[in-house]
Amino acid sequence: MKYTDELATSTSTATTETACTGSPYSPLTNGRLVKVEVAFAGTAATSLLEGGYVKLSCPLWGVDMYVPFTGHGLRTVPVGAPVEIASKECDLPLKTGVPVTIVILHKVTPVTPIMHIYGDIVA
């Protein structure tokens, strides 16, 4: 069975690694994380979002996984920038009871960002 789960969210404006809301993520089932997607947008017409990364860590992996993103610059009225998605395929084990820590880092101080981090999981 393959399913998608929201791993975490973030509205952080920090330029240092900051824990995402929902971190640490607790897997619903044993399985494998096969893809991570970061959907990023702003919550206002004046939102600014530039580059950074989302880092996922788990004791089962041995190394951290990074999902870099480039951002969309300044959103402007009336159109605004579309929601963008950064994604990375992977093949990492997940076990119930073994948490996945998720942090975000922005390279440039963002203005009113919102990030949703999703994972595709094969149980």
Contacts in CASP RR format, 6 or more apart in sequence:
PFRMAT RR
TARGET T0000
AUTHOR 0000-0000-0000
METHOD contacts of the structure
MODEL  1
MKYTDELATSTSTATTETACTGSPYSPLTNGRLVKVEVAFAGTAATSLLE
GGYVKLSCPLWGVDMYVPFTGHGLRTVPVGAPVEIASKECDLPLKTGVPV
TIVILHKVTPVTPIMHIYGDIVA
1 122 0 8 1.000
1 123 0 8 1.000
2 34 0 8 1.000
2 120 0 8 1.000
2 121 0 8 1.000
2 122 0 8 1.000
2 123 0 8 1.000
3 120 0 8 1.000
3 121 0 8 1.000
3 123 0 8 1.000
4 118 0 8 1.000
4 119 0 8 1.000
4 120 0 8 1.000
4 121 0 8 1.000
5 28 0 8 1.000
5 118 0 8 1.000
5 119 0 8 1.000
5 121 0 8 1.000
6 116 0 8 1.000
6 117 0 8 1.000
6 118 0 8 1.000
6 119 0 8 1.000
7 20 0 8 1.000
7 22 0 8 1.000
7 23 0 8 1.000
7 25 0 8 1.000
7 36 0 8 1.000
7 56 0 8 1.000
7 100 0 8 1.000
7 102 0 8 1.000
7 117 0 8 1.000
7 118 0 8 1.000
7 119 0 8 1.000
8 20 0 8 1.000
8 21 0 8 1.000
8 22 0 8 1.000
8 23 0 8 1.000
8 25 0 8 1.000
8 102 0 8 1.000
8 117 0 8 1.000
9 20 0 8 1.000
9 21 0 8 1.000
9 22 0 8 1.000
9 114 0 8 1.000
9 115 0 8 1.000
9 116 0 8 1.000
9 117 0 8 1.000
10 18 0 8 1.000
10 20 0 8 1.000
10 21 0 8 1.000
10 104 0 8 1.000
10 113 0 8 1.000
10 114 0 8 1.000
10 115 0 8 1.000
10 117 0 8 1.000
11 21 0 8 1.000
11 43 0 8 1.000
11 112 0 8 1.000
11 113 0 8 1.000
11 114 0 8 1.000
11 115 0 8 1.000
12 18 0 8 1.000
12 20 0 8 1.000
12 104 0 8 1.000
12 106 0 8 1.000
12 113 0 8 1.000
13 106 0 8 1.000
13 109 0 8 1.000
13 110 0 8 1.000
13 111 0 8 1.000
13 113 0 8 1.000
14 104 0 8 1.000
14 105 0 8 1.000
14 106 0 8 1.000
15 105 0 8 1.000
15 106 0 8 1.000
15 107 0 8 1.000
15 108 0 8 1.000
15 109 0 8 1.000
16 105 0 8 1.000
17 55 0 8 1.000
17 103 0 8 1.000
17 104 0 8 1.000
17 105 0 8 1.000
18 103 0 8 1.000
18 104 0 8 1.000
18 105 0 8 1.000
19 101 0 8 1.000
19 102 0 8 1.000
19 103 0 8 1.000
20 54 0 8 1.000
20 102 0 8 1.000
20 103 0 8 1.000
20 104 0 8 1.000
20 115 0 8 1.000
20 117 0 8 1.000
22 102 0 8 1.000
23 100 0 8 1.000
23 101 0 8 1.000
23 102 0 8 1.000
23 103 0 8 1.000
24 99 0 8 1.000
24 100 0 8 1.000
24 101 0 8 1.000
24 102 0 8 1.000
25 99 0 8 1.000
25 100 0 8 1.000
25 101 0 8 1.000
25 102 0 8 1.000
26 96 0 8 1.000
26 97 0 8 1.000
26 99 0 8 1.000
26 100 0 8 1.000
27 94 0 8 1.000
27 95 0 8 1.000
27 96 0 8 1.000
27 97 0 8 1.000
27 98 0 8 1.000
27 100 0 8 1.000
27 121 0 8 1.000
28 96 0 8 1.000
28 121 0 8 1.000
29 94 0 8 1.000
29 96 0 8 1.000
29 121 0 8 1.000
29 123 0 8 1.000
30 94 0 8 1.000
30 95 0 8 1.000
30 96 0 8 1.000
30 123 0 8 1.000
31 93 0 8 1.000
31 94 0 8 1.000
31 95 0 8 1.000
31 121 0 8 1.000
31 122 0 8 1.000
31 123 0 8 1.000
32 91 0 8 1.000
32 92 0 8 1.000
32 93 0 8 1.000
32 94 0 8 1.000
32 121 0 8 1.000
32 122 0 8 1.000
33 90 0 8 1.000
33 91 0 8 1.000
33 92 0 8 1.000
33 93 0 8 1.000
33 94 0 8 1.000
33 100 0 8 1.000
33 119 0 8 1.000
33 120 0 8 1.000
33 121 0 8 1.000
34 89 0 8 1.000
34 90 0 8 1.000
34 91 0 8 1.000
34 120 0 8 1.000
34 121 0 8 1.000
34 122 0 8 1.000
35 87 0 8 1.000
35 88 0 8 1.000
35 89 0 8 1.000
35 90 0 8 1.000
35 119 0 8 1.000
35 120 0 8 1.000
36 54 0 8 1.000
36 56 0 8 1.000
36 65 0 8 1.000
36 67 0 8 1.000
36 87 0 8 1.000
36 88 0 8 1.000
36 90 0 8 1.000
36 117 0 8 1.000
36 118 0 8 1.000
36 119 0 8 1.000
36 120 0 8 1.000
37 67 0 8 1.000
37 85 0 8 1.000
37 86 0 8 1.000
37 87 0 8 1.000
37 117 0 8 1.000
37 118 0 8 1.000
37 119 0 8 1.000
37 120 0 8 1.000
38 54 0 8 1.000
38 67 0 8 1.000
38 69 0 8 1.000
38 85 0 8 1.000
38 86 0 8 1.000
38 87 0 8 1.000
38 115 0 8 1.000
38 116 0 8 1.000
38 117 0 8 1.000
38 118 0 8 1.000
39 83 0 8 1.000
39 84 0 8 1.000
39 85 0 8 1.000
39 115 0 8 1.000
39 116 0 8 1.000
39 117 0 8 1.000
39 118 0 8 1.000
40 49 0 8 1.000
40 69 0 8 1.000
40 71 0 8 1.000
40 72 0 8 1.000
40 83 0 8 1.000
40 84 0 8 1.000
40 85 0 8 1.000
40 86 0 8 1.000
40 113 0 8 1.000
40 114 0 8 1.000
40 115 0 8 1.000
40 116 0 8 1.000
41 47 0 8 1.000
41 49 0 8 1.000
41 72 0 8 1.000
41 81 0 8 1.000
41 83 0 8 1.000
41 84 0 8 1.000
41 113 0 8 1.000
41 114 0 8 1.000
42 49 0 8 1.000
42 75 0 8 1.000
42 112 0 8 1.000
42 113 0 8 1.000
42 114 0 8 1.000
43 112 0 8 1.000
43 113 0 8 1.000
43 114 0 8 1.000
44 75 0 8 1.000
44 111 0 8 1.000
44 112 0 8 1.000
45 75 0 8 1.000
45 76 0 8 1.000
45 77 0 8 1.000
45 80 0 8 1.000
46 74 0 8 1.000
46 75 0 8 1.000
46 76 0 8 1.000
46 111 0 8 1.000
46 112 0 8 1.000
47 74 0 8 1.000
47 75 0 8 1.000
47 110 0 8 1.000
47 111 0 8 1.000
47 112 0 8 1.000
47 113 0 8 1.000
48 73 0 8 1.000
48 74 0 8 1.000
48 75 0 8 1.000
48 108 0 8 1.000
48 110 0 8 1.000
48 111 0 8 1.000
48 112 0 8 1.000
48 113 0 8 1.000
49 71 0 8 1.000
49 72 0 8 1.000
49 73 0 8 1.000
49 106 0 8 1.000
49 110 0 8 1.000
49 111 0 8 1.000
49 113 0 8 1.000
50 70 0 8 1.000
50 71 0 8 1.000
50 73 0 8 1.000
50 106 0 8 1.000
50 107 0 8 1.000
50 108 0 8 1.000
50 110 0 8 1.000
51 68 0 8 1.000
51 69 0 8 1.000
51 70 0 8 1.000
51 71 0 8 1.000
51 106 0 8 1.000
51 107 0 8 1.000
51 108 0 8 1.000
52 68 0 8 1.000
52 69 0 8 1.000
52 70 0 8 1.000
52 71 0 8 1.000
52 104 0 8 1.000
52 105 0 8 1.000
52 106 0 8 1.000
52 107 0 8 1.000
53 66 0 8 1.000
53 67 0 8 1.000
53 68 0 8 1.000
53 69 0 8 1.000
53 104 0 8 1.000
53 105 0 8 1.000
54 66 0 8 1.000
54 67 0 8 1.000
54 69 0 8 1.000
54 86 0 8 1.000
54 102 0 8 1.000
54 103 0 8 1.000
54 104 0 8 1.000
54 115 0 8 1.000
54 117 0 8 1.000
55 64 0 8 1.000
55 65 0 8 1.000
55 66 0 8 1.000
55 67 0 8 1.000
55 102 0 8 1.000
55 103 0 8 1.000
55 104 0 8 1.000
55 105 0 8 1.000
56 64 0 8 1.000
56 65 0 8 1.000
56 66 0 8 1.000
56 67 0 8 1.000
56 100 0 8 1.000
56 101 0 8 1.000
56 102 0 8 1.000
57 64 0 8 1.000
57 65 0 8 1.000
57 100 0 8 1.000
57 101 0 8 1.000
57 102 0 8 1.000
57 103 0 8 1.000
58 92 0 8 1.000
58 94 0 8 1.000
58 98 0 8 1.000
58 99 0 8 1.000
58 100 0 8 1.000
58 101 0 8 1.000
59 98 0 8 1.000
60 92 0 8 1.000
60 93 0 8 1.000
60 94 0 8 1.000
60 95 0 8 1.000
60 98 0 8 1.000
61 92 0 8 1.000
61 93 0 8 1.000
65 88 0 8 1.000
65 90 0 8 1.000
65 92 0 8 1.000
66 88 0 8 1.000
67 86 0 8 1.000
67 87 0 8 1.000
67 88 0 8 1.000
67 117 0 8 1.000
68 86 0 8 1.000
69 84 0 8 1.000
69 86 0 8 1.000
70 84 0 8 1.000
70 86 0 8 1.000
71 84 0 8 1.000
72 81 0 8 1.000
72 82 0 8 1.000
72 84 0 8 1.000
73 81 0 8 1.000
75 81 0 8 1.000
94 100 0 8 1.000
94 121 0 8 1.000
102 117 0 8 1.000
104 115 0 8 1.000
106 113 0 8 1.000
END
